[in-house]
Amino acid sequence: MYEVLFRRYVALTIDRIITGVMATLISFIWILPKELFEYNSIYLVLTHLLISITCDWIYYCLMESSEYQATIGKRLLGVMVVDKDYERITYARANSRYWGKLLSGLILGLGYLMAFSHEKRQALHDRMAGTYVVKKSFLLFMLSCQQDDDVKTDIVHA
């Protein structure tokens, strides 16, 4: 169920490409064409950085707290983000998870590498937000078994 590390990192690559393209397109709107050729412009660098972080933040928080429970990359690779009860995470939890990802990256990626040593494959940002990344197929199977048990319990009590 939690053995999704390879899928997570491929999904991360796909999502970074998506948000990178979005940030670049938005940067072209905010940055004047003449400024694009000024290589030493601190304004250019800071503007693009701010736009990139904002695009990432909105993308990850909205997608992971949506009914799909996954970004486009995660959906393509069949994984979902859930809370401890295997339910959809809230926007606040997705927000916490996103800022934890920045921290995971700022400490030389060690926060991401923590997932290799954790039993349920939680990276630092997952631990901070109380989230798990699981295989969608296994989660759907588990939920269908749980519904069958609920039906059996209702029949027994009737």
Secondary structure, DSSP 4 states (H G I P E B T S, - for coil): ----HHHHHHHHHHHHHHHHHHHHHHHHHHS-GGGGG-TT-HHHHHHHHHHHHHHHHHHHHHHHTSTT-S-HHHHHHTEEEE-TTS-PPPHHHHHHHHHHHHHHHHTTTHHHHGGGTSTT---HHHHHHT-EEEEHHHHHHHHHHHHHHHHHHHHHH-
